[in-house]
């Protein structure tokens, strides 16, 4: 039923655009879509194609790409990859990218690609709807589309069976009774893990932050390739405590019916991601890529999120927020300030440092535990 409703919503959006412009067909034919620059639409339609790398969840990525096709008649190819995988591919391709745009996923990898010169600046008209300056790159190399809060998810049944209380703050995760019960994502592949790494360093200081993560490693069973990996295994009890974005936990509760999942916002404070979109330097379909950015910063795109299992808070003022996130007590304003400049300059170094410290501590850093597939 949900899939049918989403399909109908996409068709309504598209038909609404067509009817709204019916009296202009003689002047602009199919190139005029309500709310979009006619010349840009025409130039993008002439290119006829767009390739998207997405790091949001597959269901949301698929929906927004299909809606773009319906609205503009431009063929979209897309692939879901972790942010680390996208970063690695774009770095390897050195200005000859195999995709045109990046959609979704935390901004630490975006900022690294921006600093390396692999993102294309674009002054998007729809950026006027972005609610805070922090939600876009200072040189317009990426734009925010949503924000999500970092926290813990836990399986109520399994903790009850073990007679354990749920962790309420970051230091709680170090308790010996949680040994082998915690899942995190891979620092090398997941933007979520990069955010955890930077958050701990910013929260506790460089040395103490890294020490915390080395101590935490003693309780971690597995590091998944994708940031949503822990959340997908909490409800079934394979993962007892997962560290990740709380909107992923909401999806498991609301959409998959796992009412045995509890959510925790760390009591001493936590950070939030900014999910973004950007154009790759050297994009083969530059006009379609620019049109994608305008689309991504519009209700036509982001309002599809909540219908496709994505309950992040939206960062444009003309979007409809997912009320369910507030019902679970999430507040996008109740998070610590995040130092993007430090993360941009040092994330690569921090990853090398934590992996080196884990190896020296005797941790199993092999692919069986630090997953890449």
C-alpha positions in Angstrom: 0.0 0.0 0.0 2.8 2.4 0.9 4.5 1.8 -2.5 1.2 2.6 -4.3 0.7 5.8 -2.3 4.3 6.9 -3.1 3.8 6.2 -6.8 0.5 8.2 -6.8 2.3 11.1 -5.0 5.0 11.2 -7.7 2.4 11.2 -10.5 0.3 14.0 -8.7 3.5 16.1 -8.4 4.3 15.6 -12.1 0.8 16.1 -13.4 0.4 19.2 -11.2 3.5 20.7 -12.9 2.1 19.9 -16.3 -1.4 21.3 -15.7 0.1 24.4 -14.1 2.0 25.1 -17.3 -0.5 24.0 -19.9 -1.2 27.5 -21.2 2.6 28.0 -21.9 3.2 24.9 -24.0 3.2 26.8 -27.2 6.1 28.9 -25.9 8.2 26.4 -23.9 6.8 23.0 -24.7 8.0 20.4 -22.2 10.9 22.5 -21.0 8.9 24.6 -18.6 8.3 22.9 -15.2 6.7 24.9 -12.4 9.4 26.4 -10.1 12.3 25.6 -12.4 14.2 27.8 -14.8 13.0 26.9 -18.3 16.4 27.4 -20.0 18.1 25.1 -17.5 15.4 22.5 -17.9 15.7 22.6 -21.7 19.5 22.3 -21.5 19.3 19.4 -19.1 16.7 17.6 -21.3 19.0 18.1 -24.3 21.7 16.1 -22.4 19.0 13.5 -21.8 20.7 11.6 -18.9 22.0 11.9 -15.3 24.1 9.5 -13.2 23.6 9.7 -9.4 25.7 8.2 -6.6 23.5 8.1 -3.5 24.4 7.4 0.2 21.0 7.7 1.6 18.9 4.6 1.9 18.0 2.7 -1.3 14.3 3.2 -1.0 14.6 7.0 -0.8 17.3 7.2 -3.5 15.1 5.2 -5.9 12.1 7.4 -5.2 13.8 10.7 -5.8 15.5 9.5 -9.0 12.3 8.1 -10.4 10.5 11.3 -9.6 13.2 13.4 -11.4 12.6 11.2 -14.5 8.8 11.8 -14.3 9.2 15.5 -13.8 11.8 16.3 -16.4 11.9 13.3 -18.8 15.6 12.8 -18.2 16.9 9.2 -17.8 18.5 8.7 -14.4 20.9 5.9 -13.5 21.8 5.6 -9.9 23.8 3.5 -7.5 23.7 3.3 -3.7 27.2 3.4 -2.1 28.5 4.3 1.3 30.0 7.8 1.4 33.5 6.3 1.8 33.0 4.3 -1.3 31.9 7.4 -3.3 34.8 9.4 -1.9 37.3 6.7 -3.0 35.8 6.3 -6.5 35.8 10.1 -7.1 39.4 10.4 -5.8 40.5 7.6 -8.1 38.8 9.1 -11.1 40.6 12.4 -10.7 38.2 14.8 -12.5 36.8 12.2 -14.9 33.9 11.0 -12.7 31.6 8.1 -13.5 28.7 9.9 -12.0 27.4 13.5 -12.2 26.0 14.1 -8.7 26.3 12.9 -5.1 23.1 12.7 -3.1 22.7 12.0 0.6 25.3 10.9 3.2 27.2 12.9 5.8 29.2 15.9 4.8 32.6 15.0 6.1 33.4 13.0 2.9 31.8 15.9 0.9 34.2 18.4 2.6 37.2 16.2 1.9 36.3 16.0 -1.8 35.7 19.7 -1.8 39.1 20.4 -0.3 40.7 18.1 -2.9 39.0 20.0 -5.8 36.6 17.2 -6.9 33.3 19.1 -6.4 31.9 21.7 -8.8 30.6 25.0 -7.4 27.1 26.0 -8.4 25.0 29.0 -7.2 21.6 27.3 -6.8 18.6 29.5 -6.9 16.7 27.2 -4.5 19.4 27.7 -1.9 17.4 30.7 -0.7 15.2 28.2 1.1 18.0 26.8 3.2 17.3 27.7 6.8 20.9 28.1 8.2 24.2 29.0 6.7 25.8 25.9 8.2 23.6 23.8 5.9 25.6 24.7 2.8 29.3 24.9 1.8 30.7 28.4 2.0 31.7 28.3 -1.7 28.5 26.5 -2.8 30.3 23.2 -3.4 27.6 21.2 -1.6 24.1 21.9 -0.2 22.4 20.4 2.7 19.1 18.5 2.3 18.5 17.0 5.7 20.0 16.6 9.2 20.0 13.6 11.5 20.9 13.0 15.1 23.6 10.5 16.3 22.7 8.2 19.1 22.1 4.6 20.3 19.6 2.0 19.4 19.1 -1.2 21.5 17.1 -4.4 21.6 14.9 -4.2 24.6 14.2 -7.9 24.8 17.9 -8.9 24.6 18.9 -6.4 27.3 16.1 -7.5 29.5 17.1 -11.2 29.0 20.6 -10.3 30.1 19.4 -8.2 33.0 21.2 -5.1 31.6 20.1 -1.5 31.6 20.2 0.5 28.4 23.2 2.9 28.0 22.3 6.5 28.5 25.5 8.3 27.5 28.8 7.8 25.7 30.8 6.6 28.8 28.2 4.0 29.5 29.2 2.2 26.3 32.6 1.3 27.9 31.0 -0.8 30.6 32.4 -4.4 30.6 28.9 -5.9 30.6 28.4 -4.6 27.1 31.4 -6.6 25.7 30.6 -8.0 22.3 27.1 -6.4 22.3 27.8 -3.1 20.4 28.0 -2.5 16.6 29.4 0.5 14.9 30.2 1.2 11.3 33.6 1.2 9.6 35.7 4.4 9.8 37.1 3.7 6.4 33.8 3.3 4.5 31.0 5.0 6.5 30.3 8.7 6.9 28.5 7.8 10.1 31.6 6.4 11.6 33.6 9.4 10.5 31.1 11.6 12.3 31.5 9.4 15.4 35.2 9.7 15.2 35.2 13.5 14.8 32.5 13.9 17.5 34.5 12.0 20.1 37.7 14.1 19.3 35.7 17.3 19.5 33.9 16.3 22.6 36.8 14.9 24.6 39.9 16.4 22.9 42.2 14.7 20.4 44.1 12.2 22.7 41.2 11.4 25.0 38.8 11.1 22.1 41.0 8.5 20.4 41.6 6.7 23.7 37.8 6.5 24.2 37.4 4.9 20.8 40.2 2.4 21.6 38.4 1.5 24.8 35.1 1.3 23.1 36.6 -1.1 20.6 36.8 -3.7 23.3 33.0 -3.9 23.4 32.4 -3.8 19.7 31.5 -7.0 17.9 31.5 -5.7 14.3 32.0 -2.6 12.2 29.6 -2.6 9.3 30.4 -1.1 5.9 27.4 1.3 5.9 26.3 3.6 8.7 22.8 2.1 8.8 24.2 -1.4 9.2 23.8 -1.6 13.0 20.2 -0.3 12.9 19.2 -3.0 10.4 20.3 -5.7 12.9 19.0 -4.4 16.2 15.4 -5.5 15.8 16.3 -9.1 15.0 18.7 -9.2 18.0 21.9 -9.9 16.1 23.1 -6.4 17.2 22.1 -5.7 20.8 23.3 -2.0 20.9 23.9 -0.1 17.7 25.6 3.3 17.3 24.2 5.3 14.4 21.5 7.8 13.3 18.3 7.7 15.2 16.2 8.2 12.1 17.4 4.8 11.0 16.1 3.3 14.2 12.8 5.1 13.7 12.5 3.4 10.3 13.0 0.0 11.8 10.3 0.7 14.4 7.7 2.4 12.2 8.2 0.7 8.8 9.5 -2.7 9.8 7.5 -3.1 13.0 10.4 -3.7 15.4 8.7 -2.3 18.6 11.5 -4.0 20.6 13.9 -1.2 19.6 14.7 1.6 22.1 16.3 4.9 21.1 18.7 6.9 23.2 19.9 10.5 22.8 23.2 10.6 24.7 22.6 12.6 27.9 25.8 14.6 27.8 25.3 15.7 24.2 25.7 14.4 20.7 26.2 15.7 17.2 24.2 15.6 14.0 24.9 15.0 10.4 24.1 17.2 7.5 23.1 15.1 4.5 24.1 16.8 1.4 24.1 16.9 -2.4 26.8 18.1 -4.8 28.0 18.1 -8.4 31.2 16.2 -9.3 34.0 18.1 -11.0 34.0 17.1 -14.7 30.4 15.8 -14.7 29.4 14.5 -18.1 25.9 16.0 -17.8 26.5 19.4 -16.2 23.1 20.9 -16.9 21.2 17.9 -15.7 23.5 18.0 -12.6 22.6 21.7 -12.0 18.9 20.9 -12.4 19.3 18.0 -9.9 20.7 20.4 -7.3 17.7 22.7 -7.8 15.4 19.7 -7.6 17.1 18.3 -4.5 16.5 21.7 -2.8 12.8 21.6 -3.5 9.8 19.9 -1.9 9.4 17.8 -5.1 12.4 15.9 -3.8 12.7 16.1 -0.1 9.0 15.7 0.7 9.4 12.1 -0.6 11.7 11.2 2.2 9.1 10.4 4.9 7.2 8.2 2.5 10.3 6.2 1.8 11.6 5.3 5.3 13.8 8.4 5.7 12.8 10.5 8.8 15.6 13.1 8.9 14.8 16.7 9.6 14.7 18.7 6.4 16.7 21.9 6.0 14.7 24.0 3.5 11.9 26.2 4.7 9.2 25.1 2.2 9.4 21.4 3.0 7.1 19.4 5.3 8.9 18.0 8.3 8.4 14.4 9.3 6.3 14.6 12.5 7.2 11.1 13.5 10.8 12.2 14.3 9.5 14.7 16.9 7.2 12.1 18.3 10.3 10.1 19.2 11.7 13.1 21.0 14.3 14.2 18.4 15.2 17.9 18.3 17.6 19.0 15.5 18.5 22.1 17.6 19.5 20.1 20.7 23.0 19.0 19.5 26.5 20.1 20.0 28.3 22.5 17.7 30.3 20.6 15.1 33.6 21.9 13.9 33.4 21.2 10.1 36.7 23.0 9.5 38.6 20.6 11.8 36.8 17.6 10.4 37.6 18.7 6.8 41.3 19.3 7.5 41.9 16.2 9.7 39.4 13.4 9.1 41.8 11.4 6.9 44.5 11.7 9.5 42.2 10.8 12.3 41.1 7.6 10.5 44.8 6.6 10.1 45.5 7.4 13.7 42.6 5.4 15.1 43.2 2.4 12.9 46.9 2.5 13.9 46.0 2.7 17.6 43.5 -0.2 17.3 46.1 -2.4 15.5 48.7 -1.6 18.2 46.1 -2.4 20.9 45.8 -5.9 19.5 42.3 -5.3 18.0 41.1 -7.4 15.1 41.1 -4.9 12.3 40.7 -7.5 9.5 37.8 -7.5 7.0 35.9 -10.1 9.0 35.3 -7.4 11.6 35.8 -4.1 9.7 33.4 -5.0 6.9 33.8 -3.6 3.4 31.0 -5.6 1.7 
